[in-house]
Amino acid sequence: MCSMVSAILLASGLSKRMVGTDKLFLPYKGKTLLQHAIDLLNSLSFYEKILVTTSERLKNVDLPQQIQVITNQNPEIGQSESLRLGVEAATGEYYLFLTADQPRLAPENLYPILESARANNNKIIFPTINGKPSTPVLFPAFFRSDLLNLTGDVGGRAVRDAHPEACLPLEIGSPEDFYDIDLEEDWKRMLAMG
């Protein structure tokens, strides 16, 4: 497994597609989506673990001491602000970006991404489902300046798309584990999965 990974959990989005509901506090198997993501982050032996979130969300989570918290004071700027704050805090050789809306992710889902980086240390590595890119995404620190220069409501996808030659997609065999919640219907569908 590759070493010196800065795992960055991005959890300061405004849940714009869920009117009146903060999706990160939706329940799933006895925990909120955000708590599931924090527990996943905490369960892995990364070089450093960084959570980028809002001060309001910090009031409602159980936060392990080994997780460094960066408060996003300007979440309305969009994804680029959360990403920038996480990258600025990171000192590793790789940045693994996790989102807080994939509560079915488990440590074993991340191992193929991390293992692939050992032989492909200059590649942007991400899972795909039926050829469609998903998250989490691993960037080598080589792309630090590209990530820091993003603006507006765009994330690492813009950097990935700008460097197709550096991309290493990994088709996964368990798409249900990578299921993400964008809409209330997604959440209800996930609950129905069991």
N, C-alpha and C positions, 0 to 999 in steps of 0.2 A: 504494500500500500504506500502511496506517496506520502512524504513527510512534509512538515512545515505548511500545513493547510490552515488558513484562516477561514473558519466557517462563519458566514454572515447571514443571520436570520433577519430578513426584511419584513417588518411587521408594523409599518406606520401608514399604510394606505388608508384611504377614506371610505372604502366600501361603497363607492358611488352607485354601483349597480344594484345594491340592496338598500332601497329607500327606507330610511328610518331604522335600520338595523346594522349594528357593528358585527359583521360576519365572524370576526375573530373570537367573539364570545358566544357563538352558537355552540350548543352542547353536542358532544359525540362520545359515546361510551364513558360517561361520567366525568368528562373534562371538557373544557372549551377547546376550540380549534387552536387558539394561541398556546394554551398549556401543553397540548400534544406536541406542538412544534418546539417549545422550550425543552420539554422532556427529551425529545429526539436529539436536539442539539447537545444537551447535557450528557447523553448516554454515549457519545462518541469521543474517542481519544484524539482530539484535534490539538494542534499547536496552540491555537487560540479560538475562543468562542465569543462571537459578538452579536448582540441583539440591538437592532435599530428599531425603535418604537416611539410612541408618544407618551408623555408623562401620564396622561389619563389612563392609558392601558396598563401602566405599571402598578396601579393601585389594586388590580384584580388578578395578579398572578403570583405563583410560588416561584421565586427566582433563586436558583442556586448561586452561590458566591462566585464560582469560577467563571460565570458568564459576565463579560464586560458589557455594560449597558450604555448605548449612545441614544440620547433623546433627540428626536427630530422635532424641532420647534416650528418647522415650516412644511408640514406634510402636503399642503395645498399646491406646492410647486410640482409635485408628482414623483414618479418612481425615481427619476434621476437624483433627487435630493437624498432619498434614503440610501441609494446605492453609493452616492458620493461620500456620505458620512461613514458608511461601513468601510469603504475602501481607504479613506483617510486614516481610519483607526487601525487598519490591518497592517501587519508587518511580515506576513508569511510569504512563501514562494508561490502559493496558489490561493485563489479565493473561491470558496464553494458557496454559492448563493442559494439559500433555502427560502421558501416562502411559508407563511403560516396558514395556508389554506389547503394543505395536503395531509390531513390527519392520519391517513392510512400508511404513510411512509414509515419504514422501519430501517434500522441500521443496515440490514443485509441488502436493502434496495440501493444503498449508496456504494457498497463495496465494488461493484463493477466499474463505476465511474472513477473511483480512487485508484483501483488496480490498473486501469487503462492508462492513467497518467504516468505510471512508472516507466512505460516504454514510449510514451508520447508526451514528453514534458513541455512541448511547445504548442500543444493543441488545446482548443476550447472543446471540452467534452460535455455532452449532454445526452439524456435519454430521448428516444423517439418512440411514439406509439403509432403504428401503421404509417411510418414515415414522417409523422408530424412532431416537431420539436416540443419537448416538455421541460420541466425543471425537476430537480436542481441542476445547476450549470456550474462547471468548474473552469475557471480562467487561470492561466498562468499569469504571474505578476508582470510579465512582459506587456500585458494589455492595460496596465494600471493607468497610464495617461489617457488612453482612449476612454476608459470607464469614468475617469474623473472629469472629462470634458463633455459628458452627456448633459443635456439640458431638457427641461420640460418633463412631460409625462411619458418618458421613454426609459426603458431599462437596458439590461445587458444584451437583449435581443438585437439592438441596433449595432452593437459592436460585433456580435456574432455574424450578423448579416453582411457587415462591411468586410469581413475576412473569411469568405467561404473556403479559401485554401487552408485555413488553420482549423477548420471544424472537424471534429470526430464524433459523429452521431452513433449512439448505441441503441439498437432496437431492443426493446425490453419484452420479456415474456409474461409479465404480470401487470398489465395496464391498470387493473383495479387498485393496485397499491399506490399509483401515481395520480389517482383521481383528485381533481382540485375543485374547490367551491368558489364559483363566481356569482351565482344566482341562488335565490331561495330554492328553486327547483333542483339545482345541483345537490344542495344539502339534503333535501327530502329524498332524492334518488339514492344518495349515499346511505342514508338511514335504512332505506329499504333493502340495500345490499346486505345488511347485517354486519 
